[in-house]
Amino acid sequence: SSGINAEYGESFSGVFTECPYSEGYDLTIGTSDTGDLVENTTMRHFRHLVIFLGGLQGLEPVIEADESLQEADPRVLFDYYLNTCPNQGSRTIRTEEALLITLASLRQKISENGMKN
């Protein structure tokens, strides 16, 4: 199928172990106000993309709480660790806002590099 699906896991690593695709996700993006700027990123081609949005304190506490992970550095865990809302002017953004902002900022890179039907 194509399009957007929301996936939930019991933990951060659960999103990967419970992945609906037999070959897994081949591109992972984490979002954070400490991430790299989207416009400075060259995205590689992919078939199945997963984007992680953090909670009120960001992704870091979610990753640190997952005891099954060997690595806690988001820059190592994700293919891309991006700031999709630079100069946001506020420490937190509501999840529903972050989702729309992130999809809008990644739209061109996703459409250029995603699998074509």
Buried (B, 14 or more C-beta within 10 A) or exposed (E): EEEEEEEEEEBBBBBBEEBEEEEEBBBBBBBBBEBBEBEEBEBEEBEBBBBBBBEEEBBBEBBEEBEEEEEEEBEEBBBBBBBBBEEBEEEBBEEEEBBEBBEEBBEEBBEEBBEEE
